[in-house]
Amino acid sequence: MKTKLILFIAMGLLIINPIYADEITQTIKGRVFDIENKMSLPGANIIVVDSDPLIGTVTDVDGYFRLENVKVGRVSLRVSYIGYNVATLSNLNLLSGKEMILEIGLEEQVIQGEEIVFIFKRDKTKPINKLTTISARTFSVEESDKYAGSLGDVARMASNYAGVQGTDESSNDIVIRGNSPNGLLWRLEGVDIPNPNHYGQFGATGGPISMLNNNVLSNSDFITGAFPAEYGNALSGVFDLKMRNGNYDKHEFLFQVGLNGFELGAEGPISRENRSSYMINYRYSMMAVMMMFVDLGTGVGVPEYQDLTFKMNFPTKKWGTFNVFGLGGISDIEFLQSEQDSTEMEDDNYNNSDWESDLVSGSRMGVVGFNHTYIINENTYTKLNLAYTYHESINGLDSLDANREPIPYYRENFL
């Protein structure tokens, strides 16, 4: 009887407690600026759509804003400023464990005569790059998570667009209007970069696992034709990717486990007074870690890879904004039949081969960059990009003699 009474009280508490629980809230903050000249817009209005009571604020003298106690979940923001088109950011995913940081660019409103009325409507087919007029669209990081089968990969996400298709599930190569996947140009923070995929071969643009992590990317452009002059090396398409800035007044840490690997991340302020920030993210192959403890049945080949992404942002009032960023990855896989038990291989169709051999394959990719943006006046700004890029593709094949000892047969190293 006593046990039943305790269970009854416990169940009652579980039912009653959510009624009195406080709503989980989080902070949204960021900066509003002119999308053309990059100048900050002080006094811009930001409100949370459909909030009751109304949650809103205005930007300070440097264009920064902060919205506190916003209920977590899907939220929409409305941003307005005199003389500029109103911008609406819809269905932003506000999480309880991380503050949301936004960079919002507004477009100046041009009215010629009283009889002309301009109505602004956010169109995702309108790219961030104003020199791109057709065959381009802006995509958000959230989109690469929403599309089925994207695995958090922007390249796999793009295969859902009209005129674009993937090759197969083993690689994120994309075919744009029948062109070769090798004609795709990858660009990060204004710098052309090599193939940003693990096990990416030299000259290719795809691979089985992307190094580009959703947790560090911001809204970016995907272009499928009619490229502006700055994309001179593109033949079939362009991924013009942007990285977000780290949290400039609070340290935050991330740990997650997924199909793509074990992931650790950190971000926070370098100087709260100057709003400078850092962001770093590291990921390691999940399968390689799991194989240390249990046999997953993958045969002789276990994919081992790791990647690192970082960005440091240093805004100043007199000398412009300085950014340092980087992306790098290492990947290896070995199919060493010489180390397998020949008696077991007879009944193993996966490892059995008419010509037994050892195969080693891997890749190395890295980019470190620096850029500086300086606003001269309301009509002119300059931007300087400096970067070092590196890419290496390694493949080796050894045949086996009668004693199952490796004999060097083929070596390939592109750098």
C-alpha positions as CSV (number, residue, x, y, z in Angstrom):
1,M,0.0,0.0,0.0
2,K,2.8,2.3,0.9
3,T,4.6,1.7,-2.4
4,K,1.4,2.4,-4.4
5,L,1.0,5.7,-2.6
6,I,4.5,6.8,-3.4
7,L,4.0,5.9,-7.1
8,F,0.7,7.8,-7.2
9,I,2.3,11.0,-5.7
10,A,5.3,10.7,-8.1
11,M,3.0,10.5,-11.1
12,G,1.0,13.5,-9.9
13,L,4.1,15.6,-9.6
14,L,5.2,14.7,-13.2
15,I,1.8,15.8,-14.5
16,I,1.5,19.0,-12.4
17,N,5.2,20.1,-12.7
18,P,5.1,21.1,-16.4
19,I,2.2,23.4,-15.7
20,Y,4.3,25.6,-13.4
21,A,7.6,25.2,-15.3
22,D,9.1,28.5,-16.7
23,E,9.3,28.9,-20.4
24,I,12.7,28.3,-21.8
25,T,14.1,31.4,-23.4
26,Q,17.3,32.4,-25.3
27,T,19.0,35.5,-26.6
28,I,19.1,36.7,-30.3
29,K,21.8,39.3,-31.1
30,G,23.8,40.6,-34.0
31,R,24.4,43.5,-36.4
32,V,22.4,45.4,-39.0
33,F,24.3,47.0,-41.9
34,D,23.9,48.4,-45.4
35,I,24.2,45.5,-47.8
36,E,25.9,47.7,-50.5
37,N,28.5,49.7,-48.6
38,K,28.8,47.5,-45.4
39,M,28.2,50.5,-43.1
40,S,26.4,49.9,-39.8
41,L,22.9,51.2,-39.4
42,P,22.3,52.7,-35.9
43,G,18.6,53.0,-34.8
44,A,17.3,50.1,-36.9
45,N,14.2,48.5,-35.5
46,I,14.1,44.7,-34.8
47,I,11.0,42.9,-33.5
48,V,10.0,39.3,-32.9
49,V,7.0,38.7,-35.1
50,D,3.8,37.5,-33.3
51,S,5.4,37.9,-29.8
52,D,3.0,38.7,-27.0
53,P,4.0,40.9,-25.2
54,L,5.9,42.4,-28.1
55,I,9.7,41.8,-28.0
56,G,11.8,44.4,-29.8
57,T,14.8,46.7,-29.7
58,V,16.9,49.1,-31.8
59,T,20.5,48.9,-32.9
60,D,23.1,51.0,-31.1
61,V,25.6,53.5,-32.6
62,D,27.6,50.6,-34.1
63,G,24.6,48.8,-35.5
64,Y,24.5,46.0,-32.9
65,F,21.3,44.7,-31.2
66,R,20.3,42.3,-28.5
67,L,16.9,40.6,-27.9
68,E,16.6,38.8,-24.6
69,N,14.1,36.3,-23.2
70,V,12.9,35.1,-26.6
71,K,11.0,31.8,-26.4
72,V,13.0,28.9,-28.0
73,G,11.7,27.3,-31.1
74,R,10.9,28.7,-34.5
75,V,10.9,32.5,-34.5
76,S,10.7,35.2,-37.1
77,L,12.3,38.7,-37.1
78,R,11.2,41.9,-38.8
79,V,14.0,44.4,-39.4
80,S,13.2,48.0,-40.6
81,Y,15.1,51.2,-41.0
82,I,14.1,54.6,-42.6
83,G,15.0,54.7,-46.2
84,Y,15.5,50.9,-46.5
85,N,13.4,47.9,-47.5
86,V,12.0,45.9,-44.6
87,A,13.6,42.5,-44.2
88,T,11.9,39.5,-42.6
89,L,13.8,36.5,-41.4
90,S,11.4,33.6,-41.1
91,N,11.4,30.3,-39.2
92,L,14.8,30.8,-37.5
93,N,15.5,27.8,-35.2
94,L,16.4,29.3,-31.8
95,L,17.9,26.6,-29.5
96,S,18.1,26.6,-25.7
97,G,21.8,25.7,-25.6
98,K,23.1,28.4,-27.9
99,E,22.6,32.1,-28.5
100,M,21.7,33.1,-32.0
101,I,24.0,35.6,-33.8
102,L,22.9,37.3,-37.0
103,E,24.4,39.5,-39.6
104,I,21.5,41.3,-41.3
105,G,22.0,43.4,-44.5
106,L,19.3,45.9,-45.6
107,E,18.9,47.2,-49.1
108,E,18.4,50.9,-49.6
109,Q,14.9,51.8,-50.9
110,V,14.8,53.9,-54.1
111,I,11.6,55.8,-54.9
112,Q,11.4,58.0,-58.0
113,G,8.2,60.0,-57.9
114,E,5.1,59.7,-55.7
115,E,3.2,57.5,-58.2
116,I,5.8,54.7,-57.8
117,V,5.4,52.3,-54.9
118,F,8.1,49.7,-54.1
119,I,7.0,46.6,-52.0
120,F,9.8,44.5,-50.6
121,K,9.4,40.7,-50.4
122,R,12.2,38.4,-49.4
123,D,13.0,36.0,-52.3
124,K,15.4,33.2,-51.7
125,T,16.3,33.2,-55.4
126,K,17.9,36.6,-54.8
127,P,21.6,36.0,-54.1
128,I,23.8,37.8,-51.6
129,N,26.2,38.8,-54.3
130,K,24.5,41.7,-56.1
131,L,26.5,41.2,-59.3
132,T,24.8,37.9,-59.8
133,T,21.5,38.5,-61.5
134,I,20.2,35.1,-62.7
135,S,20.7,31.3,-62.0
136,A,21.6,31.9,-58.4
137,R,20.0,31.6,-55.0
138,T,20.8,32.1,-51.3
139,F,20.6,29.1,-49.0
140,S,20.7,29.1,-45.2
141,V,22.5,26.6,-43.0
142,E,19.1,25.3,-41.8
143,E,18.1,24.3,-45.3
144,S,21.0,21.8,-45.5
145,D,19.5,20.1,-42.4
146,K,15.9,20.1,-43.6
147,Y,16.4,18.4,-47.0
148,A,16.1,14.6,-46.9
149,G,19.3,12.8,-47.4
150,S,21.5,15.9,-47.2
151,L,23.4,14.6,-44.1
152,G,24.2,18.2,-43.2
153,D,26.1,18.6,-46.5
154,V,25.5,21.7,-48.6
155,A,26.5,19.8,-51.8
156,R,23.9,17.0,-51.2
157,M,21.3,19.7,-50.4
158,A,21.9,21.4,-53.7
159,S,21.0,18.3,-55.6
160,N,17.4,19.0,-54.6
161,Y,17.4,22.2,-56.7
162,A,16.0,22.4,-60.3
163,G,18.6,21.6,-62.9
164,V,20.9,19.9,-60.4
165,Q,21.3,16.2,-59.6
166,G,23.7,14.1,-57.6
167,T,25.8,11.1,-58.9
168,D,25.3,8.4,-56.3
169,E,25.1,8.0,-52.5
170,S,28.9,7.3,-52.2
171,S,29.9,10.8,-53.2
172,N,28.4,14.4,-53.1
173,D,29.4,15.2,-56.7
174,I,26.7,17.3,-58.3
175,V,25.8,17.6,-62.0
176,I,24.5,21.0,-63.0
177,R,22.5,21.1,-66.2
178,G,24.5,18.1,-67.6
179,N,27.9,19.6,-67.0
180,S,30.8,17.7,-65.4
181,P,31.0,17.8,-61.6
182,N,34.7,18.8,-62.0
183,G,33.5,22.2,-63.3
184,L,32.2,23.3,-59.9
185,L,34.1,26.1,-58.1
186,W,34.3,26.1,-54.3
187,R,34.9,29.4,-52.6
188,L,35.2,30.2,-48.9
189,E,35.2,33.8,-47.5
190,G,36.0,35.2,-50.9
191,V,38.9,32.8,-51.6
192,D,38.9,29.9,-54.2
193,I,39.7,26.7,-52.3
194,P,40.5,23.1,-53.3
195,N,38.1,20.2,-53.0
196,P,36.7,20.5,-49.4
197,N,35.8,16.8,-49.1
198,H,37.5,13.9,-47.3
199,Y,39.0,11.4,-49.7
200,G,38.7,14.0,-52.5
201,Q,40.9,13.1,-55.5
202,F,43.0,15.7,-57.2
203,G,41.1,17.6,-59.8
204,A,37.7,16.4,-58.5
205,T,35.2,18.6,-56.6
206,G,33.3,15.9,-54.6
207,G,33.8,13.2,-52.1
208,P,32.0,10.9,-49.7
209,I,32.2,13.1,-46.6
210,S,32.3,16.9,-46.5
211,M,34.7,19.0,-44.4
212,L,32.3,21.9,-44.4
213,N,30.5,21.9,-41.1
214,N,27.0,23.4,-40.7
215,N,27.8,24.7,-37.3
216,V,30.3,27.2,-38.7
217,L,28.6,28.3,-41.9
218,S,26.4,31.3,-42.5
219,N,24.0,32.1,-45.4
220,S,25.7,31.6,-48.7
221,D,25.2,31.6,-52.5
222,F,24.8,28.7,-54.9
223,I,25.2,29.8,-58.6
224,T,24.4,27.5,-61.6
225,G,25.2,29.8,-64.5
226,A,25.9,33.4,-65.8
227,F,28.7,33.9,-63.4
228,P,30.0,37.4,-62.6
229,A,33.6,38.1,-63.5
230,E,35.0,37.4,-60.0
231,Y,34.1,33.7,-60.5
232,G,36.4,33.4,-63.6
233,N,37.5,29.8,-62.9
234,A,33.9,28.4,-62.7
235,L,32.6,26.3,-65.6
236,S,29.4,24.6,-64.3
237,G,28.6,26.1,-60.9
238,V,29.8,28.0,-57.8
239,F,29.4,27.5,-54.1
240,D,30.2,30.9,-52.5
241,L,30.3,30.0,-48.8
242,K,30.5,32.4,-45.8
243,M,31.5,31.6,-42.3
244,R,29.7,33.1,-39.3
245,N,31.4,35.1,-36.6
246,G,31.7,33.7,-33.0
247,N,29.7,34.9,-30.0
248,Y,31.2,38.3,-29.1
249,D,30.1,38.5,-25.4
250,K,29.6,34.9,-24.2
251,H,31.7,31.7,-24.3
252,E,29.8,28.7,-25.7
253,F,30.9,25.1,-26.1
254,L,29.5,22.3,-28.3
255,F,29.8,18.5,-28.3
256,Q,27.7,16.2,-30.5
257,V,27.9,12.8,-32.0
258,G,26.4,12.0,-35.4
259,L,26.9,9.9,-38.5
260,N,29.7,12.3,-39.7
261,G,31.7,12.0,-36.5
262,F,32.5,13.1,-33.0
263,E,32.5,16.9,-32.9
264,L,33.8,19.5,-30.5
265,G,33.4,23.2,-30.8
266,A,34.0,26.4,-28.9
267,E,33.4,30.1,-29.5
268,G,33.4,33.3,-27.5
269,P,34.8,36.8,-27.1
270,I,38.4,37.8,-27.5
271,S,37.6,41.4,-26.4
272,R,34.0,42.2,-25.3
273,E,34.7,45.9,-25.6
274,N,35.7,45.7,-29.2
275,R,33.3,42.8,-30.0
276,S,36.1,40.6,-31.4
277,S,35.5,36.9,-31.3
278,Y,36.8,33.4,-32.0
279,M,35.2,30.2,-33.3
280,I,36.8,26.8,-33.6
281,N,35.3,23.4,-34.5
282,Y,37.0,19.9,-34.6
283,R,35.6,16.6,-35.9
284,Y,36.9,13.0,-35.9
285,S,35.6,9.9,-37.7
286,M,32.9,8.2,-35.7
287,M,33.6,4.8,-37.3
288,A,37.3,4.9,-36.5
289,V,36.5,5.5,-32.8
290,M,33.8,2.8,-32.7
291,M,36.1,0.2,-34.3
292,M,38.4,0.6,-31.3
293,F,35.8,-1.1,-29.1
294,V,33.6,-3.2,-31.4
295,D,33.8,-4.7,-34.9
296,L,31.2,-3.0,-37.1
297,G,31.6,-5.5,-40.0
298,T,33.1,-3.0,-42.4
299,G,35.8,-5.5,-43.5
300,V,39.4,-4.5,-43.9
301,G,38.8,-0.8,-44.6
302,V,38.0,1.6,-41.8
303,P,37.7,5.3,-42.8
304,E,39.8,7.5,-40.6
305,Y,39.4,11.3,-41.0
306,Q,39.5,14.5,-39.1
307,D,38.9,18.2,-39.9
308,L,39.3,21.6,-38.2
309,T,37.6,24.9,-39.0
310,F,38.2,28.2,-37.3
311,K,37.5,31.9,-37.7
312,M,38.6,35.0,-35.7
313,N,36.9,38.3,-36.2
314,F,38.5,41.7,-35.2
315,P,36.2,44.7,-35.9
316,T,37.8,48.1,-35.2
317,K,36.3,51.7,-35.3
318,K,39.2,53.3,-37.2
319,W,40.9,50.6,-39.2
320,G,38.1,48.4,-40.5
321,T,37.4,44.7,-39.8
322,F,40.1,42.0,-39.8
323,N,39.3,38.3,-40.2
324,V,41.5,35.2,-40.0
325,F,40.0,31.9,-41.0
326,G,41.0,28.4,-41.9
327,L,39.8,25.0,-43.0
328,G,41.7,21.7,-43.1
329,G,41.2,18.0,-43.2
330,I,43.1,14.7,-43.3
331,S,41.6,11.4,-44.4
332,D,43.0,7.9,-44.9
333,I,41.7,4.4,-45.6
334,E,43.6,1.1,-45.9
335,F,42.5,-2.2,-47.5
336,L,45.3,-4.4,-46.3
337,Q,44.5,-8.0,-47.4
338,S,48.1,-9.0,-46.4
339,E,47.0,-8.7,-42.8
340,Q,43.9,-10.8,-43.1
341,D,43.7,-14.5,-42.3
342,S,43.5,-16.3,-45.6
343,T,41.4,-19.1,-44.2
344,E,38.7,-16.6,-43.1
345,M,38.8,-14.8,-46.4
346,E,37.7,-17.8,-48.3
347,D,34.2,-17.5,-46.8
348,D,34.1,-13.7,-46.9
349,N,32.7,-12.4,-50.1
350,Y,33.4,-8.8,-49.2
351,N,37.2,-9.4,-48.9
352,N,37.6,-12.1,-51.5
353,S,39.3,-11.1,-54.7
354,D,40.8,-12.8,-57.8
355,W,43.9,-10.6,-57.3
356,E,44.7,-10.0,-53.7
357,S,46.3,-6.7,-53.0
358,D,46.9,-3.9,-50.5
359,L,45.3,-0.5,-51.3
360,V,46.0,2.7,-49.4
361,S,44.2,5.9,-50.3
362,G,44.0,9.4,-48.6
363,S,43.9,13.1,-49.1
364,R,45.1,16.3,-47.4
365,M,43.5,19.7,-47.8
366,G,44.0,23.0,-46.1
367,V,43.3,26.7,-46.5
368,V,44.4,29.6,-44.2
369,G,43.2,33.1,-45.1
370,F,43.2,36.7,-44.0
371,N,40.8,39.4,-45.2
372,H,40.4,43.1,-44.3
373,T,37.4,45.3,-45.0
374,Y,37.7,49.0,-44.7
375,I,34.8,51.5,-45.3
376,I,36.1,54.7,-46.9
377,N,32.8,56.5,-47.1
378,E,29.1,55.7,-47.7
379,N,29.8,55.0,-51.3
380,T,33.1,53.2,-51.2
381,Y,34.8,50.3,-49.3
382,T,37.8,48.1,-50.0
383,K,38.4,44.5,-49.3
384,L,41.7,42.6,-49.3
385,N,42.0,38.8,-49.4
386,L,45.2,36.8,-48.8
387,A,45.2,33.1,-48.6
388,Y,47.4,29.9,-48.7
389,T,45.8,26.7,-50.1
390,Y,47.1,23.2,-50.1
391,H,45.8,19.9,-51.5
392,E,47.4,16.5,-51.8
393,S,45.9,13.2,-53.1
394,I,47.7,9.9,-52.2
395,N,47.1,6.4,-53.6
396,G,49.1,3.3,-53.4
397,L,48.7,-0.3,-54.6
398,D,50.7,-3.4,-53.7
399,S,50.3,-6.9,-55.0
400,L,50.9,-9.9,-52.8
401,D,53.4,-12.7,-53.4
402,A,52.9,-16.4,-52.6
403,N,53.7,-15.7,-48.9
404,R,51.2,-12.8,-48.9
405,E,53.9,-10.3,-48.6
406,P,53.3,-6.9,-50.3
407,I,55.2,-6.1,-53.5
408,P,55.1,-2.4,-54.6
409,Y,53.1,-2.1,-57.7
410,Y,51.8,1.5,-58.1
411,R,52.3,4.8,-56.4
412,E,50.4,8.1,-57.0
413,N,51.0,11.4,-55.2
414,F,49.4,14.6,-56.6
415,L,50.3,17.9,-54.7
